[in-house]
Amino acid sequence: MVFTWKGDGANDTLEVWFNYIGPIAQNEGAQVRVVAPEPDTMAALRRIASDPIPDPITLAAPVKNKLSEKYDWMLDESLMNAEYASRKLDVNGTRALVQALVSLERQ
């Protein structure tokens, strides 16, 4: 299988998606650290693999620091959420990756 996503998009998306559904997560570059017991983490991964995909802008809304480009400070909150979602998140690629990981658990 081949999975493609935008750069660090999978880690960025995993971080916000975990935080959206419950377990606290932090993107640490090469890994996403999840602060939850393993059964809770696996349950969250199964939810990511099977629940309807949330709107990326909804996932971006709770992110505290969305500023990364020179003029981001000029955007209102709704535009900032849309910009962050389009620049940082890859929900389809991340979901495919998580589905593959969850399928390995069942083998």
C-alpha positions, -999 to 999 in steps of 0.1 A, spaced: 0 0 0 11 35 -7 -1 65 14 6 101 5 -1 132 25 12 168 26 45 167 45 37 166 82 0 166 75 -6 132 90 10 141 123 -7 175 124 -40 159 115 -36 131 140 -29 156 168 -60 177 162 -82 147 155 -72 129 187 -78 161 207 -112 165 189 -124 131 200 -109 129 235 -74 117 241 -48 145 245 -22 144 218 8 164 209 27 164 176 64 161 184 78 161 149 86 125 141 58 112 164 25 120 179 24 115 217 -10 105 230 -16 109 267 -40 81 274 -39 44 283 -34 21 253 -70 8 252 -83 44 250 -57 52 223 -67 22 203 -104 30 207 -97 65 194 -78 51 164 -108 28 157 -131 58 158 -109 78 134 -109 48 111 -146 43 111 -166 74 121 -176 99 94 -148 123 86 -152 156 104 -150 188 85 -113 199 86 -123 235 95 -141 221 126 -110 201 135 -89 233 131 -111 255 152 -98 246 187 -61 248 177 -46 276 198 -17 288 176 -26 289 139 -3 317 130 25 306 107 24 329 76 34 366 75 -2 380 72 -21 353 91 -27 379 119 -50 398 95 -74 370 91 -106 367 112 -112 334 131 -132 317 104 -107 324 77 -78 315 100 -95 281 106 -100 275 69 -64 286 62 -50 263 89 -71 234 77 -60 238 41 -23 243 49 -18 218 78 -45 190 77 -48 160 55 -79 142 68 -83 118 39 -46 107 39 -46 104 77 -78 84 78 -64 59 52 -32 56 72 -52 49 105 -75 25 87 -44 5 76 -30 5 111 -63 -6 127 -66 -34 101 -32 -47 113 -45 -49 148 -72 -73 137 -48 -97 121 
